[in-house]
């Protein structure tokens, strides 16, 4: 019945044909202090991003010298200096396997994305799904998920059975976000599309059968079917949003179409594609299309053209340079990946919205699978956050928590973003402690 | 609507196949227990494409990307019984549904597809919509629509026609909903209303037909199988056996066999396999695509067309090649087709004494199980253990140093054998590596792209090794050793059973699987006979627990 009511309402809306809304003045976005406000007077919405970069850092080369505010970056993180004040570095923490089989490069991604070490099947939800439940339900896309190596690999999941595939091609990402279905939030005129209205209505043919179908299946299939219908509802939601005049946004610049590029694991292509992906994610958030994103570097496969070794095999097979005291090739890969992350954060920070920037209202959680990838170490795991999530988290701080579970950072991030939970993780990875000293 | 036969090969939909990259993305190898209940399986990308082609014809373009498969217990087919659907994935399926529906009802094709014409093209016509939706829905759901289903879809067509002032757009929107419904996207496992004398439930006739056709043909039931379901013939063992015989003698059996081996040998990895273009200039996406086709042609020719012994695929010298493959294999392929196209497939027999013997020496095995820039005896040995022999090799432990292992610049370690010997000297590594490396070293004459070589870093490669205490000197002998190892024949049965059921076997089913293995050996290791044995077993249609609440109610 509720479906019918919703449809009637939509039709009512549509009977008005073209809805014309005057283009608001830029000043309307700002309050008297010059800080950014949304058109309706509330603060600009918070955004969240999860960034997974595999294979850790070179040991001894990244932990900042000083703990607390005003830390000094170590060699490996020097390139973050220009934006250091907006970045937190966390050191000393570890992943706990608790005697469970250690599937290298897999178990630890599982822990840092879901908090849990898995017993049999992979599980969920991942941290981005939980955050999107809170902040991502009113946008066209709950989240945008990309992989930097051209693949569709992903750790974003609602459950072990429902994994959000990544987009690996910049041109395809452009088309998805800024293709024909995109409505410029700052356009003067808005006309709801008849066909979208009809599509939205026709999809209830699927959802109306939910109860009947759930009755017909066993317990495990019921869970899967329920997830299926959740995903169908997300499409309904997306269509419904397309039928509404989008809220004007202050920093939205619609990017130009992207040409097809070669998207693979060769590092030159990764660097080039990452630049485009970064730009598209920034624009998508600035234009109100999503509030959540996932970036998976898929580091294992990165390689230089003409080399028989990729990043992963280099971590295991490259000798530690006697003079330098570290693995030279691996160091180069890490620097390249860090530069990509630094450039991304910088591009968020250069997207200005009134007196603030897109980075100011965003919180990015950077995590990795191993401390020292060379030995598959699960201790001394580097973690970073960038941005304050709209002033919710203090920044420019080095947090040291030796021997503590990495999940403390994940819990802190989720709590400040409004995810209602008091503890996160399982077994020894379970924690109830946040880093309250950095919470505003 | 005219029912079409699936005649095309998997290659014809290759365009769609190359898009669902990274199927083995991650974490797909989870152990999966089963309670013996039948599970709904999501159509795999190939099955989806096969069904759409069969119902709407080969001209339809899918226009979207599938959610990647999930490999569970070594099989995507088992993973298909575990996956639900992500929001991103659903968006893609919905996009495809809309695209397919609008193509099927485009001005050009509606005359063929529609059994009727609407009274007015601008208004709803429930009778005509019902006629179309009932027929198309029945095919797509692989069973007759229920009254309630039909009325929902007709109502949807009606409302769509009113909103858009176009009958065909309304009908197309409704068809898109049919194509976005779980009844289409998942193979349902409705059970018959009463348990059998053991208290177990059996699939109903339509679910049986679906299970049979996807198992044997990798596609939907044909008209004869649906008719058998409708007439109740599938409720008897005899009726089922009759259909199985018919299906096994159909040319479509090859499609089913190909789908099984593509899954078992994890050939989806070839669609994203990249090799370094400087080190392996001949290896490109065409070679990867052809390598997939080569191994599948070799196997189906051997086990289906020639009804050969399964184990002979590890020792056979006969195969099929294209010019591109011949170039990597460094053999002359005489193209005797007049003005023959470059991708023409030709049978080819490697000469006696040639090291290319059996599927393990094919690009689809040696290049797939290599690094982008070099060979890997460890990966190959691991694949041999896990993929061909169904044995699980443990993951490497944490806190281990590897760096001496494969330092090619170290003058002491010029060949993989020398590097790996250092590896196996480390007691922490040795336990597992001795399970993999000695087998993989037998294939070291094939580099990371699958090309033949005799030297690595100017040092002659030694290809001797051993497998479960049986020694061999080279790849040819390795093939023989693999052929004779009992795990090889046993493995294909284990995989075939899990593939057919879409889930791991339960403890109680193990005795049955042993019987199947004995029958397989007795019948001379024939794959079609194995499929018949499995499909004819009552276990094939059994669901240990009730799958529906309504059935629970009626049983009580």
Interface residues (C-beta under 8 A of the other chain):
Chain A: X7 X11 X97 X101 X102 X103 X104 X106 X109 X110 X118 X120 X121 X122 X142 X145 X147 X150 X151 X152 X153 X154 X155 X157 X158 X159 X160 X161 X162 X163 X164 X165 X168 X194 X195 X197 X198 X199 X201 X202 X203 X204 X205 X206 X208 X209 X212 X213 X215 X216 X217 X218 X220 X221 X223 X224 X225 X226 X227 X228 X230 X231 X232 X234 X235 X238 X264 X265 X301 X303 X305 X306 X307 X308 X309 X310 X313 X316 X317 X318 X319 X320 X327 X374 X375 X376 X377 X378
Chain B: X20 X21 X22 X25 X26 X27 X29 X30 X31 X32 X33 X37 X39 X40 X65 X67 X68 X70 X72 X82 X83 X84 X85 X86 X87 X88 X89 X90 X91 X94 X98 X148 X149 X152 X153 X155 X156 X159 X160 X163 X164 X169 X170 X173 X174 X176 X177 X178 X180 X181 X182 X183 X185 X186 X188 X189 X190 X272 X274 X276 X277 X278 X279 X371 X372 X373 X374 X394 X395 X396 X397 X398 X399 X400 X401 X402 X403 X404 X405 X406 X407 X408 X448 X545 X546 X547 X548 X549 X550
